[in-house]
């Protein structure tokens, strides 16, 4: 069963109940609403349309400025971090589950805090989480010998399903999976997905295997794609 199905079913039921409650309220209060509408002063429809258009333009302008400023801050953060470290840079989107899992393996006297848009640096030493703008600060780091597995998965964020990189690490005697949501870096898109996302996953897995092989440690098993068997192939195999 799809793990997202129960969440979608619950959301659908709640939306249906809310819609039914709204319809029932309108039916029950229809006489009161009619009397209220008769008491309201008449307004020209042209003025109402212009007012709605102006409000819509203002809201869109504020949203566009906020998105562009966020993208500019992200680019500035990546440029500042690229000048201080050497490795593959990715921008991550903070989630409550990721912060909780990071603090499960962190030292009790040094809790991990992540910014809304943090950076992930993957190099020959391991995986590191960085905060900050012009002065980047490392929030957490896991050497490759502490990384057990890297795989692609998905999780529900709000009402959407987004791809995540599940990074299983063992640190301070605890083993957890860190769900990392990668940012697309575009104002109109939330999370990195499709081919660019899987390219990042493959790159991280390749660096992981190369680092373990260089230290003579046991390599994680390779995950091959499931072969597709068509009816024609099955019939040919039975002959």
C-alpha positions, -999 to 999 in steps of 0.1 A, spaced: 0 0 0 12 35 -8 23 51 25 8 84 12 -26 69 7 -39 72 43 -28 108 45 -46 116 13 -77 98 24 -78 116 57 -73 150 39 -101 142 15 -125 133 43 -117 165 62 -122 186 31 -155 169 24 -168 174 60 -157 211 58 -176 216 25 -207 199 39 -206 221 70 -203 253 48 -232 242 26 -254 234 57 -245 267 73 -255 286 41 -288 268 39 -296 274 75 -286 311 75 -300 319 41 -329 342 54 -304 361 76 -280 365 47 -308 378 24 -318 405 50 -281 414 54 -275 418 17 -306 441 14 -291 464 40 -257 467 24 -252 499 4 -251 495 -34 -216 497 -50 -208 499 -87 -194 466 -100 -166 484 -119 -152 498 -87 -153 464 -70 -135 448 -100 -108 474 -100 -103 471 -62 -99 433 -65 -75 437 -94 -54 462 -74 -53 439 -44 -43 410 -66 -15 429 -82 -1 441 -48 -2 406 -34 16 392 -65 42 420 -64 50 413 -27 52 375 -34 75 381 -64 99 404 -44 100 379 -15 108 350 -39 135 370 -57 151 382 -25 152 346 -12 168 334 -44 194 361 -41 202 352 -5 206 316 -15 230 324 -43 250 347 -20 252 320 6 263 294 -19 290 317 -32 303 325 2 304 288 12 320 278 -21 349 302 -14 357 284 19 351 247 12 358 222 -16 331 198 -25 297 193 -41 273 220 -28 235 215 -25 209 237 -9 185 220 15 151 229 29 147 226 66 121 202 80 110 195 115 118 158 111 154 165 99 161 188 129 147 162 153 168 134 138 199 155 138 195 163 175 190 126 183 226 119 174 241 153 184 258 161 217 234 171 245 253 203 252 254 214 215 220 211 199 218 213 161 201 244 146 194 247 109 184 277 89 153 276 67 177 273 37 209 255 47 237 241 26 250 205 23 286 199 14 296 165 2 334 159 -3 360 133 2 357 137 40 319 131 44 286 150 45 284 184 63 255 207 71 262 244 70 243 276 81 249 313 76 252 338 49 285 358 44 300 339 74 290 302 70 290 280 101 290 243 102 260 228 120 268 191 118 292 168 100 293 130 94 324 113 80 319 86 54 327 58 79 296 69 99 273 69 68 256 35 64 234 41 34 222 67 9 189 62 -9 161 81 -26 127 83 -10 97 106 -6 78 123 22 46 143 26 51 180 31 18 198 36 -4 184 8 24 175 -16 48 145 -19 84 156 -24 115 135 -30 141 133 -2 175 119 2 175 94 31 210 95 47 214 68 73 242 76 98 255 61 130 268 87 154 273 87 191 260 52 194 227 60 177 216 52 142 190 74 124 179 83 89 181 119 79 155 130 54 171 158 33 148 179 10 169 195 -17 159 229 -30 155 234 -67 169 270 -64 141 284 -85 115 308 -72 86 289 -88 96 254 -76 98 241 -41 120 210 -41 145 194 -65 130 165 -83 132 142 -114 166 138 -132 185 165 -113 175 150 -79 186 115 -89 218 129 -103 226 143 -69 218 110 -52 240 90 -76 269 115 -70 266 112 -32 265 74 -34 296 74 -57 316 95 -33 305 73 -4 317 41 -21 350 57 -33 358 70 2 350 36 18 371 18 -8 400 41 -2 399 33 36 395 -5 29 361 -6 45 332 -28 35 312 -13 6 274 -9 8 255 -32 -15 246 -18 -49 209 -14 -57 201 -24 -92 168 -14 -110 141 -41 -110 140 -57 -145 108 -53 -166 95 -86 -178 69 -83 -207 45 -112 -216 65 -118 -247 97 -122 -227 80 -146 -203 66 -167 -231 101 -169 -247 116 -180 -214 91 -209 -211 99 -223 -245 
